[in-house]
Amino acid sequence: MLSLSHPRPVPHGGNLGEAAARYGIPREEWIDLSTGINPQGYPVPPIDPQAWIRLPDDHDDLEAIAAEHYGAARALAVAGTQAAIRMLPGVLPKGRVGVGLLTYGEYAPAFERAGFPVSRFVTPELADIGQAGSFVLDPARPLPADLKHLILVNPNNPGAERFDAQQVMAWCEALAARGGTLVVDEAFIESMPDLSVARFANREGLIVLRSIGKFYGLAGARAGFVLAGARIDEAMRAARGPWSVSGPARVVVRAALLDTEWQAQTRNTLIASAERLAGLLRRHHAAVASTPLFSWVKTARAQSWQDGLARRGIWVRRFDVVPGIRLGLPADEPAWVRLEGALKSVQSEVQG
């Protein structure tokens, strides 16, 4: 008999239906802070009805617009970063892959399923919690000799660690010298352009992934871009196949990438909101790190905090490998006020 084994799904934020069922609170009464998606997303323009009738045009100007926006030589449109992750093992030579112990959870399973040995790494701040076989990714230390590829999420999700472009490219050069590749996931970098290495993506040994879902608040469009050299671009283009990004999504993403005024205003708004969120959390926690789209709280009582907030209709993402919670930005002033009150109440419970 044929036996099919199915890997366990990776948990993600945005699972509000699960929270509503578990706590018996109707969905419309929740404040969902479980993702790092901009709650004030790009205003979707009117869409020509023909975009729903015609097949998507893979040869329109979307990829050229994206390449110019990111300062890259070329861009490959894909159905979100997730689609790119699934394709990566098929275009990279076999070898050991380094993936963060506390990072986006889809990378390690994708490479493990494809037969790549995977080593987990921690940053120096988390060196004390490294697991057996893990290594410390530290600019002061050389990369492990047997490491072929490295997956770097910058800024990291959920830990919010940031890696400057000069150091990122130093790791890239070290890997390229051994025939390896650095994959840089820049899903949350749009508000911090100085960190980006997209302009170097034509170099051998570097692949950069960019998302439309987070900064632009267009996660439902399922669109993103792969920035890479010609060889990798050609291989991933063949693996992607036709019509990966829908026609209506292409219309919206094109408008968002061209709207530089909205982008500038949104960067300022997100930075201010992130500072407000981090300040609010620091009144209740010492260990808070943040990006313009989310804050990370390292706490041994992560489960108590998630449960306490959930009982008050506020859903946040809990992590266990390094105990902590991640909170996205509230959408409006009533949500801010409600979050502040909930944090005070939960703190009393946790400390009581």
Phi, psi and omega in degrees: 000136179289129180246125179249124177256136182245123178296149178294137180294147177282129178292146178222166171286178180083004181272056187293328178300320178297317180294318180299318180291320184292320186257358176068030179247127181303146184305321185291349181264000183270153163253115185264105177249020188277354177240169175257035183269135177303118182285348177247069189289175182300133179290115185293126179283166175301142182246126178303127179306334180295337179295336177275338185268318183281155168294149177302143180264099180293350183250021174284194185265011184300314183292324177294320178296318179296316180300317178294318181300317183273353182072029183253163180289329182202163178216139178248119179282131180225167182280062180086163179303326182302320179296321179295319180302318181294334181273334187305313182300335181281347182245359180249144177293148180300143179165168183293137182244133175264126180228138181301142176294320178246091181200186180303129195280354185275342186293307184301312179299323181299316180284325178295319178299328181273004175089014177275134170291135184241128172249140179264146177235159174234156174277164183306328181296335183248017185303333183285347182248010179302142179272168177302131180088352178278164178228164180263122176274101189225127178305335181278353182240146175289155174294149177307141186298330183266007182279126181262316183229154179225132176256119183237120175262120189224114354293155187287146176242115016256356192288347175070011175297145180240143181235123183288155188300323181297317179291320178302316181289333175295318176295322178300313181297321179296319179288319180299326180296336178254017178078019182255187187220141170256123175256120181248115178269110182253038184301329185249019190265353189302330178273358181228062189300336181295338179281342190289145173246020181302327182293345180260006191293351177280351181285148175295137176090012179226130173232129179243132178250131178237143184248148172261342188290326191276288183300317183276353180062035183241042183300327180291344178287339183050066180220142175198184184220144172254126178248121185200174175290171187300321184294311180292320178302315181296318181293318180287329177297319178293320180290327182295317184078183184277158167060037183291322180251127186296159179300311178299322178296322180297321178299312184292315181296319178302313180298319182295319181291334181272347186271078184292330178294314178298319180300314182296315179298320182291321176303313181297318181295316182294319180298317179294318180294321179296321177296321178295315181295314180298320178297318179298316182291326181292344174288343183240344183220147177275321188265087179236130173234151186214158166237174178296352182243347179197162173240147179243130179242114176275119182206137177291345181256037183302318182295320179295320179293316179298315182294317181297318178292322181296323178295344176255014175077027177238119186256123178235164182266128178256141175239145184248329184299322163235109188301125180179174177231149176244134180236129172276185185274135172298151187276335184204175185298317176303324178292322176298314181297318180294321178296316181299317178295320180295319180299318179297316182294316181293322178301319178298320179293313184294322182272346186283000000 
